[in-house]
Amino acid sequence: QVQLVESGGGLVQAGGSLRLSCAASGSIFSINGMGWYRQAPGKQRELVAGFTSGGSTVYADSVKGRFTISRDNAKNTVYLQMSSLKPEDTAVYYCHARIATMGGRESGYDYWGQGTQVTVSS
C-alpha cells in the first residue's frame, strides 16, 4: 500500500514563507499526478498547485506568483514553496497523488496525505 507523509506546516506571519514536503512510499509503480490541495473551515477542498502526468504545472489563481511546486522524482517527493503568505492562505494543506501500485490496476488510485496545518497571522 501507498502512504503520503506531509511535513512543513506551521504558524507564520503574513508575508512570511513556508515549505511543505510530501513523500510517497510503498509499492509504487508510477506516479501519474501529484499536487497540493487545501481546505479552510467552511470551505470546500481546492487545488492549490500540482503536476500533471505530463510534467506541466497548474496553480490556483489565488497563489500564482507566490507559490511554487517542485519535485524530486528520485525521492518520490513533492514540495510546495509558499512565499508572501496571506491570512487567507490559512488552511489544512493536503498532498494528493494518483499512483499506480505494483500489482494494482494500471490506471492507479488516488491517495491523500494526512494534512498539515498552515496558519498565517496578520
Short mmCIF file of the C-alpha atoms (twelve columns), coordinates in Angstrom:
data_MODEL
# 
_entry.id   MODEL 
# 
loop_
_atom_site.group_PDB 
_atom_site.id 
_atom_site.type_symbol 
_atom_site.label_atom_id 
_atom_site.label_alt_id 
_atom_site.label_comp_id 
_atom_site.label_asym_id 
_atom_site.label_seq_id 
_atom_site.Cartn_x 
_atom_site.Cartn_y 
_atom_site.Cartn_z 
_atom_site.pdbx_PDB_model_num 
ATOM 1   C CA . GLN A 1   0.000   0.000  0.000   1 
ATOM 2   C CA . VAL A 2   0.994   3.616  -0.522  1 
ATOM 3   C CA . GLN A 3   1.471   6.303  2.086   1 
ATOM 4   C CA . LEU A 4   1.832   10.045 1.649   1 
ATOM 5   C CA . VAL A 5   3.568   11.747 4.550   1 
ATOM 6   C CA . GLU A 6   3.452   15.517 4.806   1 
ATOM 7   C CA . SER A 7   5.583   17.924 6.777   1 
ATOM 8   C CA . GLY A 8   6.440   21.604 6.970   1 
ATOM 9   C CA . GLY A 9   3.267   23.243 8.170   1 
ATOM 10  C CA . GLY A 10  3.201   25.746 10.974  1 
ATOM 11  C CA . LEU A 11  2.460   29.263 12.086  1 
ATOM 12  C CA . VAL A 12  3.878   32.197 10.178  1 
ATOM 13  C CA . GLN A 13  3.233   35.912 9.978   1 
ATOM 14  C CA . ALA A 14  1.773   37.488 6.883   1 
ATOM 15  C CA . GLY A 15  4.479   37.997 4.297   1 
ATOM 16  C CA . GLY A 16  6.464   35.031 5.532   1 
ATOM 17  C CA . SER A 17  7.321   31.752 3.890   1 
ATOM 18  C CA . LEU A 18  6.914   28.037 4.474   1 
ATOM 19  C CA . ARG A 19  7.898   24.968 2.516   1 
ATOM 20  C CA . LEU A 20  5.722   21.883 2.587   1 
ATOM 21  C CA . SER A 21  7.006   18.438 1.718   1 
ATOM 22  C CA . CYS A 22  5.157   15.284 0.773   1 
ATOM 23  C CA . ALA A 23  6.910   11.964 0.375   1 
ATOM 24  C CA . ALA A 24  5.253   8.940  -1.173  1 
ATOM 25  C CA . SER A 25  6.299   5.461  -0.149  1 
ATOM 26  C CA . GLY A 26  5.141   1.926  -0.719  1 
ATOM 27  C CA . SER A 27  4.736   -0.397 -3.672  1 
ATOM 28  C CA . ILE A 28  4.820   2.369  -6.248  1 
ATOM 29  C CA . PHE A 29  4.885   1.533  -9.909  1 
ATOM 30  C CA . SER A 30  4.358   5.032  -11.202 1 
ATOM 31  C CA . ILE A 31  3.142   8.407  -10.020 1 
ATOM 32  C CA . ASN A 32  0.778   9.799  -12.601 1 
ATOM 33  C CA . GLY A 33  -0.016  13.077 -10.903 1 
ATOM 34  C CA . MET A 34  0.906   14.829 -7.688  1 
ATOM 35  C CA . GLY A 35  -0.055  18.074 -6.069  1 
ATOM 36  C CA . TRP A 36  -1.392  20.084 -3.179  1 
ATOM 37  C CA . TYR A 37  -4.903  20.908 -2.050  1 
ATOM 38  C CA . ARG A 38  -6.109  22.950 0.874   1 
ATOM 39  C CA . GLN A 39  -9.271  23.229 2.895   1 
ATOM 40  C CA . ALA A 40  -10.258 26.079 5.166   1 
ATOM 41  C CA . PRO A 41  -13.097 25.838 7.699   1 
ATOM 42  C CA . GLY A 42  -16.450 26.054 5.961   1 
ATOM 43  C CA . LYS A 43  -14.853 25.806 2.533   1 
ATOM 44  C CA . GLN A 44  -14.517 23.025 0.018   1 
ATOM 45  C CA . ARG A 45  -11.160 21.485 -0.662  1 
ATOM 46  C CA . GLU A 46  -9.457  23.265 -3.540  1 
ATOM 47  C CA . LEU A 47  -6.481  22.591 -5.743  1 
ATOM 48  C CA . VAL A 48  -3.530  24.812 -4.884  1 
ATOM 49  C CA . ALA A 49  -0.813  23.524 -7.188  1 
ATOM 50  C CA . GLY A 50  0.004   20.335 -8.983  1 
ATOM 51  C CA . PHE A 51  1.955   18.439 -11.574 1 
ATOM 52  C CA . THR A 52  0.107   16.762 -14.380 1 
ATOM 53  C CA . SER A 53  1.189   13.371 -15.633 1 
ATOM 54  C CA . GLY A 54  2.932   15.190 -18.472 1 
ATOM 55  C CA . GLY A 55  5.052   17.231 -16.084 1 
ATOM 56  C CA . SER A 56  3.365   20.584 -16.521 1 
ATOM 57  C CA . THR A 57  2.284   22.635 -13.527 1 
ATOM 58  C CA . VAL A 58  -1.040  24.136 -12.616 1 
ATOM 59  C CA . TYR A 59  -1.759  26.736 -9.940  1 
ATOM 60  C CA . ALA A 60  -4.816  28.251 -8.393  1 
ATOM 61  C CA . ASP A 61  -5.211  31.862 -9.443  1 
ATOM 62  C CA . SER A 62  -5.026  32.932 -5.819  1 
ATOM 63  C CA . VAL A 63  -1.473  31.625 -5.381  1 
ATOM 64  C CA . LYS A 64  0.117   32.321 -8.754  1 
ATOM 65  C CA . GLY A 65  3.353   34.218 -8.352  1 
ATOM 66  C CA . ARG A 66  3.599   33.354 -4.663  1 
ATOM 67  C CA . PHE A 67  3.692   29.553 -4.515  1 
ATOM 68  C CA . THR A 68  5.989   27.213 -6.391  1 
ATOM 69  C CA . ILE A 69  5.567   23.478 -6.705  1 
ATOM 70  C CA . SER A 70  8.601   21.294 -7.307  1 
ATOM 71  C CA . ARG A 71  9.515   17.636 -7.096  1 
ATOM 72  C CA . ASP A 72  12.333  15.216 -6.561  1 
ATOM 73  C CA . ASN A 73  11.482  12.179 -8.623  1 
ATOM 74  C CA . ALA A 74  14.233  10.065 -7.080  1 
ATOM 75  C CA . LYS A 75  12.676  10.586 -3.651  1 
ATOM 76  C CA . ASN A 76  9.047   10.436 -4.791  1 
ATOM 77  C CA . THR A 77  8.648   13.769 -3.079  1 
ATOM 78  C CA . VAL A 78  6.779   16.914 -3.990  1 
ATOM 79  C CA . TYR A 79  7.303   20.315 -2.391  1 
ATOM 80  C CA . LEU A 80  5.296   23.473 -2.111  1 
ATOM 81  C CA . GLN A 81  7.294   26.628 -1.522  1 
ATOM 82  C CA . MET A 82  4.923   29.256 -0.194  1 
ATOM 83  C CA . SER A 83  6.036   32.873 -0.100  1 
ATOM 84  C CA . SER A 84  4.318   36.179 0.597   1 
ATOM 85  C CA . LEU A 85  1.793   34.307 2.677   1 
ATOM 86  C CA . LYS A 86  -1.536  35.912 3.423   1 
ATOM 87  C CA . PRO A 87  -4.056  35.220 6.190   1 
ATOM 88  C CA . GLU A 88  -6.411  33.811 3.568   1 
ATOM 89  C CA . ASP A 89  -3.852  31.079 2.908   1 
ATOM 90  C CA . THR A 90  -4.679  29.647 6.323   1 
ATOM 91  C CA . ALA A 91  -5.949  26.109 5.831   1 
ATOM 92  C CA . VAL A 92  -5.132  22.467 6.196   1 
ATOM 93  C CA . TYR A 93  -2.961  21.524 3.253   1 
ATOM 94  C CA . TYR A 94  -3.231  18.041 1.794   1 
ATOM 95  C CA . CYS A 95  -0.893  16.250 -0.516  1 
ATOM 96  C CA . HIS A 96  -2.579  14.255 -3.255  1 
ATOM 97  C CA . ALA A 97  -1.211  11.762 -5.726  1 
ATOM 98  C CA . ARG A 98  -2.507  9.469  -8.419  1 
ATOM 99  C CA . ILE A 99  -0.360  6.379  -8.075  1 
ATOM 100 C CA . ALA A 100 -0.274  3.031  -9.828  1 
ATOM 101 C CA . THR A 101 0.897   0.319  -7.469  1 
ATOM 102 C CA . MET A 102 2.780   -2.887 -8.029  1 
ATOM 103 C CA . GLY A 103 0.179   -5.460 -8.956  1 
ATOM 104 C CA . GLY A 104 -2.629  -2.939 -8.928  1 
ATOM 105 C CA . ARG A 105 -4.712  -1.586 -11.749 1 
ATOM 106 C CA . GLU A 106 -2.752  0.290  -14.357 1 
ATOM 107 C CA . SER A 107 -4.785  3.469  -14.034 1 
ATOM 108 C CA . GLY A 108 -3.824  3.770  -10.375 1 
ATOM 109 C CA . TYR A 109 -5.614  5.083  -7.321  1 
ATOM 110 C CA . ASP A 110 -5.990  8.393  -5.541  1 
ATOM 111 C CA . TYR A 111 -4.043  8.834  -2.319  1 
ATOM 112 C CA . TRP A 112 -4.136  11.626 0.238   1 
ATOM 113 C CA . GLY A 113 -1.740  12.755 2.911   1 
ATOM 114 C CA . GLN A 114 -2.783  13.298 6.496   1 
ATOM 115 C CA . GLY A 115 -2.921  17.065 6.140   1 
ATOM 116 C CA . THR A 116 -0.732  19.731 7.664   1 
ATOM 117 C CA . GLN A 117 -1.980  22.951 9.218   1 
ATOM 118 C CA . VAL A 118 -0.760  26.251 7.821   1 
ATOM 119 C CA . THR A 119 -1.734  29.296 9.822   1 
ATOM 120 C CA . VAL A 120 -0.885  32.796 8.659   1 
ATOM 121 C CA . SER A 121 -1.346  35.535 11.213  1 
ATOM 122 C CA . SER A 122 -1.918  39.182 10.427  1 
# 
